[in-house]
Amino acid sequence: MEEEMRRELERRRREEEEREREREERERERERDFNDSRLNISGEEAWRRRAAMSGGVPRSPSPPPGKAEGFTIGKSETSGLGVGAGGGQMTAAQRMMAKMGWKEGQGLGKQEQGITTPLMAKKTDRRAGVIVNASETSKPDKKVKSVSFNGPPTRVLLLRNMVGPGEVDDELEDEVGSECAKYGTVTRVLIFEITEPNFPADEAVRIFIQFERSEETTKALIDLDGRFFGGRIVKASFYDEERFSKNELAPMPGEIPGFS
């Protein structure tokens, strides 16, 4: 079994080296492309700047896991067995990986992109077994995002609490349209700000996005509802198409508690 594990490790090492060479080539191509277009600012960059300005904090290259600045998604990490497992001693698999340059918490390969935990034999019955990553034996359950629909899907999406009162400018409409275009064809964007005194700040700015199909609106709602943007939690919901076509953009009587 140990010989089989050694062969499997060697095979994975060769695969990682090949992928590393391919990645280095792609990096060189990206650098060439960047040099050709470094004077242009993408819509995504403008969107991130908008989130940073809205929250009043400097922009960071990437958010910590579990949080999202703008509309990026953080990745989850799973830690495996390291030095110290089993009373402070390294296992046989850990010792073999250490000979290849592995250190606790790091992946194999020049850029540490390979496996981060040693392989281990997992018995399936009395005479057979399989080889798995050590971390696979204790993977946490993935959390599934829950979204509540306020009614049947329409082609119009309403976003609230993306920005606060007084934060609407001439560029916001184009930035919202550019960002939402990744969900489908955006046909219209309208921004409606309520200036009534003492009106709730998280309801004062209402951003309407009309898509070509209701399926696109549904995709955007699932992705945007509950997201963090500039320190705010975005609220997304479907909006009545007939009211939107008549430019009836204000809240219905009783929709906002305490305001009619």
N, C-alpha and C positions, 0 to 999 in steps of 0.2 A: 504493500500500500504506500510506503514511503517513497519507493521508486516511482510509482505512478504520480504521486504528488510532485516529485522533482521534475518529471517530464512536463506536467501540466504548467508548473511555474515557468519553465524554460520556454514553453510555447507562448505563454502570455507575455513574457518579456520580449520575445521577438515581435509579437504583434504590436506591443506598445512602442517599440523602437520604430517600426514601420509607420504607425500613426503619427509619431512625433515628427518624422521626416516630412510627412504630408502636411502636418500643421505648420511646420516652419516655412514650407513653400507657400502655403496660403497666407501666412503672415507677411511674407515678402511682397506678395501680390497686393495685399491690402495696403501696405505702406506706399506702394507705387500709386494705387488709386487715391489714397489720402492726399499725397503730395499734389495730385492733379486737381483735387477739389477742396483743398483746405480752406479756401476763402469763402466757401458756401456754408451756410448754417441750415441744417435740416429742420423739418417740422418737429421732429422728436426732440431736438435740442431746445428749440423754442418752447416746447411744451414743458420740459424739465425746468427751464428758467422761470416760466410762469408759476410753476408749483413752488419754487424756491422763494420768489418774490411775494407770493400770496401768504406764505407762512412766516415771512420776515426773518428767515434764517439762511445762512450761506448754503450753496448747493454742495452736495457730496457726490463722489463718483458713483456710489451704489448704496442703497439702503441696507440696514441690518436685516437679517432673516426675520420674517414675520411681519415686517413693515414694508410699505410701498410708498416711494416718493414719486408723484406723478402717477403713472400707470404701469410701473414695472413690477414684476413678480419675483419675490425672493425665493431662493432654493432651500430645501431642507437638507440637513446633514445627519448622518448616522455614524456614530463612533463605534469602533470594534475593539477587539482585545488588543492590548498593548503590553509593554514590559511591565511586569508586576502582577499579571494574571497568574493565579495559582501560587500564591505565597511569595511573589516577587521574582519568580524564575521565568525565563523565556521558554516557550514551547519549542518543539523540534521544527515546526513550520516557521516560527518567528526567527529561529536561528538561521534557517536556510534563506529567508528573505533578507536578513541582516547582512549576509554575505554578498547579496546583490545591491547593497546600498540602502536598504529600507531602514527607516527610523520611525518610532512610534508617532502616529498621527500624520505621517507623510505618505505619499504614493510613490510607487516605483517609477523610474524614468527620470530623464534629465530635468523635466519641468514638473515632476511630482504628479503626473497626470494618471498614473497607473493605480492598481488596487492598493487600498490603504490598510487592509486587514489580511492576515494570512489565510491560506486555504486549510480546510480541515475535512476529515473523513466523517461522513454522516451515514450511519448504518441504516439500511432500509429493511433488511430481514437477516436471517441467521447466516446467509452465505454471500450477501451482496451489500454494496454501499455506493454512495456517490460522493463527489468532491464539491464542496460549496465554500463560499466566503464565510469567514467566521461571523461577520455582521449579519448575514442572512438568517441566522438562527434566532435573532432577537430584533427584527425590524419592527418599529412602531407602526401602528395603524395610521394610515393617511386620513387626514381630516377632509371631509367633503363640504364644500361651501354650500350653504343653504340660502336660497333666494325666494322671497315671497312675491307673487305677482298680484298687482292690485286690480286685475281684470283681464279680459281677453286681449291678446297682443294687438297692437296697432302699428302704424308706420311712423308714429311720432313718439320720441323719447323725451321725457322731462328730467332734467338734472337740477338738483337743489343743493345748496351748501358747497358748491365747488369754489366759489369766491364769495366774499362778503360785500356789504354795502360800500360803495365808493371805489371798488376795485375793478370795475368794468372799464375797459378802454377800447380803442379802435382795433386793436390786434386780437382781442379775445375771440371774436366771432370766427376769424380765419383759423386761429389755432385749434379751436374746438372742432371745426369742420375737418381740418387736416388730421387730427388725432382719431376722430371717429370714422374716417374713411377706411380704416383697416377692418371695420366690421361689415362694410358694404358701401353702396352708392348713396352718398349724402346729397339730397336735393335742395335742402334749405336749412338754415340756422337762424334762429331768432333769440335775442336776449331781452328779457323783461325785468326791470328793476323796480321794486316797490319802495317809495320814499316816504311812506306814512310814518309819522313819529312813533317811536317805541315798537315798531314792527319787529318780530323776531329776526335776528341777523341771519340765522341759518335758513330762513325762508324768503329773504328779501330779493335775492337774485335767482330768477328762473330761466334756465337755458333750455331751449327747445331745439331738437335735432330731428329732421324729417328724413327718413330713409326711403329707398325705392320699394323695399319689401318688408313685411312685418317680421320675417325670419331674421333679417339683419338687425332690426330693433331689439328683438329678443336676445340675440347674441351680445349686443352692446349692453343691455340691461344686466345680464348675468355677470358680465365682466366688470362693469363700473359700479354697481350698487355695493355700498359698504367699503369702497376703496378710500385710502388716505390720499389727499391732494392738498399740499401746502398746509398741513396740520389740521385739515378738516376731513370729516367723513362724508363722502358723497352719497346722496340719496337719489336713486333712479327709479322711475316709474313710467308706465305707458300713459299717453295723453290722448284724449278724444280728438279724432281727426276733424270732425265737423267744427268743433270749437276752435281748433287751430286754424282751419281755413278761413274762419271769420275773425281772426286775430283776437279772440277772446282768451287772453293769456293770464289774467288775474285769477287768484284762487276763488273757488266757489264759496258762497256764504256758508259758514260753519266749517270749512275745510281747515282753517287755522284756528285753533281754540282761542277764544277771547277776541277775535276779530271777525267782523261781518262784511 
